[in-house]
Amino acid sequence: MKPTKPESTTAQSKPTLIELFILLARINTVTLGGGYVIVPVMATSLEKKGWMNESDFYDLFARAQAFPGPMALNSALLVALKLFGPKGIPAAFFGVVLPPFIALILVSGLIQRFGSLPVLRRFLDGAGAVVPGLIAAMIWKNAAKRSWNVPRIIETALLAVLLILLPAFSLPILLLAIVVLYCIEGLCKSWK
């Protein structure tokens, strides 16, 4: 009788694409707090399912930090690549992105339907004041570090003024600002 080898701690069973999508969607639906909260839950879930051991996952997570973008999404994409190759990318992408997208659609529908209620109106007015406050905090933080980047401070202040004066157009303003500032950064880097 041959001695049996102990089972490997790497992937013990291979999930289907649907199972990966459902796992990531469930994690991203119930986990609040961003990538650094989602990532440990993802590691534990993958290990419990026997799809990947924790050390392999954290190796992927270390690589995910080298890429720009959300940690949870980068980590999920690398997990999908390891488990399925390129065909796993859509399952991971939609598993991470779809739950918050659907939540935003539902919340916007509720706001549209009940937004005229005085209590909700007061809440939204207060929440709207947070964006300029966050921008002011970022300016203050940069000033406190004495890393005066005058063009960046001017760009940020202009963005804050536009958001305060034109709150109904905040989404298009933010999207346009991202594109414009990204292009400006690219031009500045190419001139150096």
C-alpha positions in Angstrom: 0.0 0.0 0.0 1.4 3.4 -1.1 1.5 6.2 1.5 -0.8 9.0 0.5 0.5 12.5 0.2 -1.1 15.2 2.4 -3.4 17.4 0.5 -1.7 20.6 -0.8 -2.6 23.9 0.8 -2.9 25.5 -2.6 -6.1 25.5 -4.5 -7.8 22.3 -3.5 -10.8 22.7 -5.7 -11.4 24.9 -8.7 -14.4 27.2 -8.7 -16.5 27.9 -11.7 -16.7 31.5 -13.1 -20.2 31.9 -11.7 -19.0 30.8 -8.2 -16.2 33.3 -8.3 -18.6 36.0 -9.4 -21.1 35.2 -6.7 -18.4 35.1 -4.0 -16.9 38.5 -5.0 -20.3 40.0 -5.4 -21.4 38.8 -2.0 -18.3 40.1 -0.4 -18.6 43.5 -2.1 -22.3 43.7 -1.2 -21.9 43.3 2.6 -18.4 44.6 3.2 -18.2 48.3 3.9 -15.0 50.3 4.3 -13.1 50.0 1.0 -10.3 47.7 -0.3 -8.4 47.3 2.9 -11.5 45.9 4.6 -12.6 43.8 1.6 -9.2 42.3 0.9 -8.9 40.3 4.2 -12.4 39.0 3.8 -11.6 37.9 0.3 -8.5 36.1 1.5 -10.4 34.3 4.2 -13.3 33.4 1.9 -10.9 32.0 -0.8 -9.1 29.9 1.7 -12.3 28.6 3.3 -13.6 27.5 -0.1 -10.2 25.8 -0.8 -9.7 27.8 -4.0 -6.4 29.5 -2.8 -4.4 29.5 0.3 -3.9 32.7 2.3 -0.2 33.1 1.5 -0.8 32.8 -2.2 -3.6 35.4 -2.0 -1.4 37.9 -0.1 1.3 37.4 -2.7 -1.2 38.5 -5.3 -2.4 41.3 -3.0 1.2 42.6 -2.8 1.4 42.6 -6.6 -2.1 44.3 -6.8 -0.7 47.3 -4.9 1.7 48.0 -7.8 -1.2 48.8 -10.1 -3.3 52.0 -10.0 -6.9 51.6 -9.0 -8.9 50.2 -6.2 -7.2 47.4 -4.1 -10.3 45.2 -4.0 -10.6 45.3 -7.8 -6.9 44.8 -8.5 -6.8 41.9 -6.1 -9.9 40.2 -7.5 -8.6 40.6 -11.0 -5.3 38.9 -10.1 -7.1 36.1 -8.3 -9.2 35.5 -11.4 -6.1 35.5 -13.6 -4.4 32.9 -11.3 -7.5 30.7 -11.1 -8.8 31.0 -14.7 -6.4 33.0 -16.9 -7.8 35.9 -18.9 -11.3 34.4 -19.1 -11.8 35.0 -15.4 -11.4 38.8 -15.6 -15.0 39.6 -16.5 -16.3 37.5 -13.6 -14.0 39.2 -11.1 -14.6 42.7 -12.6 -18.4 42.4 -12.4 -18.3 40.7 -9.1 -16.5 43.7 -7.6 -18.1 46.5 -9.6 -21.7 45.5 -10.0 -22.9 45.5 -6.3 -21.8 49.1 -5.6 -23.1 50.2 -9.0 -26.5 48.6 -8.3 -26.5 50.1 -4.8 -25.9 53.6 -6.3 -28.8 53.1 -8.8 -31.1 52.0 -6.0 -30.1 54.9 -3.7 -30.5 57.4 -6.5 -34.0 56.0 -7.2 -34.9 56.4 -3.6 -33.5 59.9 -3.5 -35.5 60.8 -6.6 -38.6 59.3 -5.2 -38.3 60.6 -1.6 -35.8 63.5 -2.0 -38.5 66.1 -1.4 -39.1 64.9 2.2 -37.8 67.6 4.5 -35.7 65.2 6.7 -34.0 63.7 3.6 -33.5 67.1 2.0 -31.7 68.3 5.2 -29.6 65.2 5.2 -28.6 65.6 1.5 -27.8 69.3 2.0 -25.5 68.4 4.9 -23.9 65.6 2.9 -23.3 68.0 0.0 -21.3 70.2 2.3 -18.9 67.3 2.9 -17.2 67.4 -0.6 -15.9 71.0 -0.3 -14.9 70.2 3.3 -12.8 67.2 2.1 -11.2 69.3 -0.6 -10.4 72.0 2.0 -8.9 69.3 4.3 -6.7 68.0 1.5 -5.5 71.6 0.8 -4.8 72.1 4.5 -3.0 68.8 4.7 -0.7 69.7 1.8 -0.1 73.1 3.3 0.7 71.6 6.7 3.3 69.3 5.0 4.8 72.4 3.4 4.6 70.7 0.1 3.2 73.7 -1.7 2.2 72.7 -5.1 0.7 76.0 -6.2 -0.9 74.7 -9.5 -2.4 71.7 -7.7 -3.8 74.0 -5.0 -5.3 76.4 -7.6 -6.8 73.4 -9.5 -8.3 72.0 -6.3 -9.7 75.4 -5.2 -11.2 76.0 -8.6 -12.8 72.6 -8.5 -14.2 73.3 -5.0 -15.7 76.6 -6.1 -17.3 75.0 -9.2 -18.8 72.2 -7.0 -20.2 74.8 -4.5 -21.6 77.1 -7.2 -23.0 74.3 -9.5 -24.1 71.4 -7.2 -26.6 70.2 -9.8 -23.7 69.5 -12.2 -21.3 67.9 -9.6 -21.0 64.6 -11.4 -20.1 66.0 -14.9 -17.8 68.5 -13.2 -16.0 65.8 -11.3 -15.7 63.6 -14.4 -14.4 66.4 -16.5 -12.0 67.5 -13.8 -10.6 64.0 -13.6 -10.0 63.9 -17.4 -8.6 67.5 -17.5 -6.3 67.0 -14.5 -5.1 63.7 -15.8 -4.2 65.3 -19.1 -2.5 68.2 -17.4 -0.4 65.8 -15.2 0.6 63.9 -18.4 1.7 67.1 -20.1 3.6 68.3 -17.1 5.5 65.0 -16.8 6.3 65.0 -20.5 7.8 68.5 -20.2 10.1 67.5 -17.4 
